Amino acid sequence: MARFRYVAKNMEGRIFRGVMDAAKESSLQQQLGDQGLYLIRAKDASPVREHRKFTPKQLSEFSRELSTLLASGISIVRALEIVAGGEGLSARVRSVYLDVLSQLQKGVHLWEAMEAQRCFPELMLGMIRSGEESGRLDQVTERLALHYERDNRLREQVKSAMTYPAVLLVMSTAVVILIVTFILPQFEELFSEMEHLPAVTMFLMGASNFLVNRWYVLLLAVFLLAVILQILGKTETMRRTLGYLKIHLPVVGRLNKVIYTARFSRTLSSLYASGMPILSALKTAGETVGNLYIEEQFEEVVSQVRSGASLSQSLCRVDGFLQKLSSIILVGEESGRLDVMLDSIAVTMEEDAEAASKRLVTLLEPMLICMMALIVGFIIVAIMLPIYESYGAIEGAA
């Protein structure tokens, strides 16, 4: 429910100003009309709040429950009552469902009630709007459930594949810090008696002394770096640069291209199958890729399709997708089964993403182990080298 600050007048021309809650501006106009007032202008005066988007898992559960209930023949209002009354919902999610239900009971469309919550993505809102207009809401919600289930499964597969390398990296870093801050200082007294120390030993002991005595400087530097990166990460220039690097870096670039291709094809397939016009579907699908560098290229893609170019020709120029996408879309255009072919490539790309993430883990694991071995080996050499030289000097003197 939004809050509007309005200016209206009655039949005599008298001006009224005030604040009123309404789902949207047209609803405000109707409420004022019931009071004999005619809306002149209105401004959204709702308090600005941060709305955390629903996760793919939450979206898939919501869509699945709604689809099952609608397919059984009950009304949308009753379906929302059952969904909102379900067990295991967090207070925030239940509150959102109850707000949507309240708007539905007032005659607001489902997609408009969901849009007012600012928790649901544009993809879902667009498809539900198409479903309500075409009378196929149960089929659309079923497709949304499949879409977000696959999206969630792909995310979980990649996250699961990267968990072990991340844990290995953290443990390796912890071991190195432990050695440098607790074990190396034990050799300081021994090394201080030596007249000459190798450069590697001096460097290592200097690093150890810094971490032990000036640890807060390093902590402050890490904190400032994190803040700077967070600020820069919100700028379009940095987001665009990061988007470019994600698809062009060695090893991970190929994996990201597979993920972006799968996400785009699955989204476009869902929108197209729901009855949304291809230009609108293309624009919305481009915005859901999750990479600003790729998203900005869709202005040209939409322009080319609007000018009469084929979808396959327009998409083949997008830097960030696999060329397989345009090839399969060309087959779909020629056969008249574009939604089926888009579904097919989405499934294929998801399988490729899973295989690529497993290959990446297979590659990263020995690399991290080798890196850890090199660091520990460097520390051992730095400790043993001056001791070995001292023994050599003693034997030479004898």
Phi, psi and omega in degrees: 000126180263158177246126183246140169260120191237160170234126182220169177219158178260189184296331180277356180089008179286135184272135176237137175235145180183188179233136182214144177272134178203155180293323181202177185293323179295325177292322176299317180299320180292318179296319178293323178298324177296338179264006180080022181246150179244125184290131175262308176205158181215149179225135179293118181246022180294142177297138181284122179230153174276123181252115179280127181293149175292147177282160176306324179295316178295321179293320180293320179295317179298313181295319181295314180296316181295318180298314181298317182291317180293323179295336179281352174101004180276164183287162181294324179295314179295322178298317179293326177299317180292317180297315181293335180267006182294158180277154174081007179278142174288162181299321181294313181295317179298322179297318179297314180299319180293323177295318177297317179299318179300318179292322178299320180293340177268001177096008179282145177296152181301314184294327178289320178295322178290321180298324181295338181281338179059027179250345186256141182289160180300325179302310181295317181298316180296318181290320179292324176297315178298321180295320178292320181290328182267351181077019181242041185297324180295320179290322180293316179293328175297317179292323177296320179299314178298318181300309184284333173296316178293319179298316179295320180296319179295317179298316181293323179296314179294317180297317180297320181294328183270353183295312183297312176301323180294317178296319179298320179294317179296316180295321179297316178297318180296320179296316179298316179297319179299315180295315185290323186268336185243324184271314182300320179302339179293339181265357186298317181296320179297314183290332181293338180277349181272139182287325184226132178241142176300155182301320182295323180291318178298319179297314182294317179292326176295318178296320179296314179298321180295315181293325181284317187261338183234035183299328182293331177294316178296318179298318179295319179296318178296318179297313180296320178298318179297319179295315180298316180296323179293319179293314180295327181295342180270350179278147182296322181300313180292319179297321178293317180296315178297322177298320178294316182295325182300330183257358181240353177291147177299150176070293185284339181300316179297317179298316179296321177299319179297315181296315181295321178296316179297315182296316181294312183295321179294318180294313180297321178298315181295316180294316182295319181290336180281353178102005180288138177304146189299323181294316178294319179297319181295317180295314180294317180297322178296328181282346182261003182296321180092021179217112185299322180301319178285318183302320182293339179284346185283344173299317178290322179298311180298319179298318180293318179294320178296330180279355176113357179288153179287156180297320181295320179294320182290320184282337182293343180270355182285122178276109182141345177251154175286146180296339178301330181300308182294327179295315181288324177297322177301318177297318179296322178294319182289328182267350182076018181236055185297316182297323179294316181292325177294319175299318182298313181289330177297315179297317180297316181293325178295320176294320177296322180296319178297315180295320181294322179294323177293321177295323179296318178296318179300327179280319185289323184302306178294330178296316180293321179296317178296319179297318178297318180297320179295318181295313179296320177299319177298318180295317180297316179297317181297328179280316187282333185300311179293327178295316179297319179295324179295316177297322179296320179293321179295316179295323179293322179291326179289000000 
